[in-house]
Amino acid sequence: MKTLKLLALFLSLAVVTWNCASKEEEEAKEEPKTGLEALQKLGEEAEKMSKEGPKETVDPKLLKELLPADADGLKRREASSEKNAVMGFGVSVAKATYRDDNGQDIDVNISDVAGMGVALMGMAAWSMASIDKETETGYEKTTEYKGHKAFEKYDTQSKHGEISVIVANRYIVQVEGNSVDMDKIKAVMDDIDLDKLADIK
């Protein structure tokens, strides 16, 4: 567990340092302004979660039921669910792959990390930062999606992108696509019932 915590802390620090916000309006937010502040905040959160102890994660089959039958026209090729636990700390995951014969593919992953709260910070380190980066070939940014913390990134050259959303401070929903437009990736996220997910306990 110590290794996992350190990995989450260093991953989050790297993301925050690389994407440190510089706009005045971002500075006004109650978010870490430096990598050191982000690391301190992560340490406090990890300590809090450690004191609260492990929480039971949901049956992964319930998460699997929320996977879309198709991905905006792409046929679902496979779907699976599993639950792993070590020393009382667990993670439940459901995932599916969607592809067509033209090279388009989309992966959907729904994870419940309530049983290992620090993993949330490692898997969604972007939630600790304010990111707004744009290049000639794409962008990445933190944002909101239907009232939930979210992260988007897309590259127009490779046509690879993703959108990730945190739901109820325990679920991470990620839709990642290759050789597809960002609109298609978002359309798949739209097909996932996040309200129903938030109600699963």
matplotlib code that plots the C-alpha trace (Angstrom):
import matplotlib.pyplot as plt

x = [0.0, 2.9, 4.1, 0.6, 0.3, 3.8, 2.9, -0.3, 1.4, 4.3, 1.9, -0.3, 2.7, 4.0, 0.7, 0.2, 3.7, 3.5, 0.1, 0.5, -2.2, -1.1, -4.3, -5.4, -8.9, -7.4, -5.2, -8.3, -9.6, -8.8, -6.5, -2.9, -0.8, 2.5, 3.6, 4.6, 1.1, -0.5, 1.7, 0.8, -2.9, -2.5, -0.7, -3.6, -6.2, -4.3, -4.0, -7.7, -8.6, -6.2, -7.9, -11.3, -10.3, -11.3, -14.7, -16.6, -16.8, -19.9, -20.6, -18.8, -21.7, -23.7, -21.1, -21.1, -24.8, -24.1, -21.8, -23.4, -24.7, -22.8, -20.5, -22.3, -22.6, -19.5, -20.3, -19.3, -16.7, -16.2, -17.2, -16.0, -16.1, -14.0, -13.3, -9.9, -9.0, -5.7, -5.7, -9.3, -8.8, -10.6, -11.4, -14.3, -14.0, -16.2, -14.9, -15.9, -14.2, -16.0, -14.6, -15.5, -13.8, -12.4, -10.0, -12.2, -12.2, -13.4, -12.8, -15.1, -13.9, -16.0, -14.1, -15.2, -12.2, -14.1, -12.3, -8.9, -9.5, -5.9, -6.2, -8.7, -5.9, -3.5, -5.9, -7.4, -4.5, -6.0, -8.7, -6.1, -5.1, -6.5, -5.5, -6.1, -3.6, -3.9, -1.5, -1.6, -2.8, -5.0, -5.9, -6.3, -8.3, -10.1, -13.7, -17.2, -19.5, -23.1, -22.0, -19.1, -15.3, -14.0, -10.9, -10.7, -7.9, -7.7, -5.2, -6.4, -3.5, -3.8, -7.5, -7.0, -8.7, -10.5, -12.9, -12.8, -15.4, -15.4, -18.8, -19.8, -16.1, -15.6, -16.4, -14.1, -15.7, -13.4, -14.1, -11.1, -11.1, -8.7, -9.3, -12.5, -13.7, -14.1, -17.8, -18.1, -16.2, -18.5, -21.6, -20.6, -20.1, -23.6, -25.0, -23.7, -26.3, -24.1, -27.1, -27.8, -24.1, -24.1, -27.0, -25.2, -23.9]
y = [0.0, 2.4, 1.9, 2.6, 5.8, 7.0, 6.3, 8.3, 11.2, 11.4, 11.0, 13.8, 16.0, 15.5, 16.4, 19.5, 20.7, 20.2, 21.9, 24.6, 27.3, 30.8, 32.8, 35.3, 33.8, 30.4, 31.8, 33.0, 29.4, 27.4, 25.0, 24.2, 27.0, 25.0, 21.4, 21.5, 22.7, 20.0, 17.3, 18.6, 18.5, 15.0, 13.9, 15.3, 13.6, 10.3, 10.5, 11.3, 8.3, 6.1, 7.0, 6.3, 2.8, 0.6, 0.9, -1.8, -1.4, -2.2, -5.4, -4.9, -6.5, -3.4, -1.3, -3.6, -3.0, 0.6, -0.1, 1.1, -1.6, 0.1, 3.1, 5.6, 3.0, 0.9, -2.7, -3.9, -6.6, -7.5, -6.6, -7.7, -6.9, -7.8, -7.0, -7.1, -6.6, -6.6, -6.3, -5.1, -2.4, -3.0, -1.8, -2.8, -2.4, -2.8, -2.3, -2.7, -2.4, -1.2, -1.5, -1.4, -2.7, 0.8, 1.0, 3.1, 1.8, 3.1, 1.8, 2.4, 1.9, 2.4, 2.0, 2.1, 3.1, 3.7, 0.8, 2.5, 6.2, 7.2, 5.4, 8.1, 10.6, 8.4, 7.5, 10.9, 13.2, 15.9, 16.5, 18.2, 20.7, 23.4, 22.5, 24.5, 23.6, 24.1, 23.2, 23.3, 19.7, 19.4, 20.3, 19.1, 20.7, 20.2, 21.0, 20.0, 17.4, 17.4, 18.9, 16.4, 17.1, 16.1, 16.0, 16.1, 15.7, 15.2, 15.2, 16.0, 14.3, 10.9, 11.4, 10.0, 11.4, 10.8, 12.2, 11.1, 12.0, 11.6, 10.7, 10.8, 11.1, 7.3, 6.4, 7.2, 6.9, 7.0, 6.9, 6.7, 6.6, 6.0, 7.2, 8.9, 12.5, 13.9, 14.3, 10.5, 10.1, 12.5, 10.8, 7.6, 9.3, 10.7, 7.2, 6.3, 7.0, 8.9, 9.7, 5.9, 5.3, 7.9, 6.2, 2.8, 2.2]
z = [0.0, 0.7, -2.9, -4.2, -2.1, -3.3, -6.9, -6.6, -5.0, -7.5, -10.4, -9.2, -8.5, -12.0, -13.6, -11.4, -12.0, -15.8, -16.0, -13.4, -14.0, -14.8, -15.4, -12.8, -12.6, -12.0, -9.2, -7.5, -7.1, -4.0, -5.9, -5.5, -7.1, -7.0, -7.2, -3.5, -2.4, -4.5, -2.9, 0.5, -0.3, -1.7, 1.5, 3.6, 1.6, 1.7, 5.4, 5.8, 3.6, 5.5, 8.9, 7.5, 6.6, 3.6, 2.1, 0.3, -3.4, -5.4, -7.3, -10.6, -12.4, -11.5, -13.3, -16.3, -16.7, -17.4, -20.3, -23.6, -26.0, -28.8, -29.1, -31.3, -34.0, -33.2, -32.3, -28.8, -29.2, -25.6, -22.1, -18.7, -15.0, -12.0, -8.4, -6.8, -3.2, -1.2, 2.6, 2.6, 0.0, -3.3, -6.8, -8.9, -12.7, -15.7, -19.2, -22.8, -26.3, -29.4, -32.9, -36.6, -39.7, -40.6, -37.7, -35.4, -31.8, -28.4, -24.9, -22.0, -18.4, -15.2, -11.9, -8.3, -6.2, -3.0, -1.4, -2.1, -2.0, -2.7, -6.0, -7.1, -6.9, -8.8, -11.5, -11.8, -10.9, -13.2, -10.6, -8.4, -11.0, -13.3, -16.9, -20.1, -22.7, -26.5, -29.3, -33.1, -33.1, -30.1, -26.5, -23.0, -20.2, -16.9, -17.2, -15.9, -17.4, -16.3, -12.9, -12.4, -12.5, -15.9, -18.1, -21.9, -24.3, -28.1, -30.8, -34.3, -36.1, -34.5, -33.9, -30.4, -27.4, -24.1, -21.6, -18.0, -15.3, -11.5, -10.1, -6.4, -5.5, -6.0, -9.6, -12.6, -16.0, -19.0, -22.7, -24.9, -28.7, -31.6, -35.2, -34.1, -33.7, -30.2, -30.8, -31.1, -27.8, -26.1, -27.6, -26.0, -22.6, -23.1, -23.3, -19.9, -17.1, -14.6, -12.4, -12.0, -11.4, -8.6, -6.9, -6.8, -3.2]

ax = plt.figure().add_subplot(projection="3d")
ax.plot(x, y, z, "-o")
ax.set_aspect("equal")
plt.show()
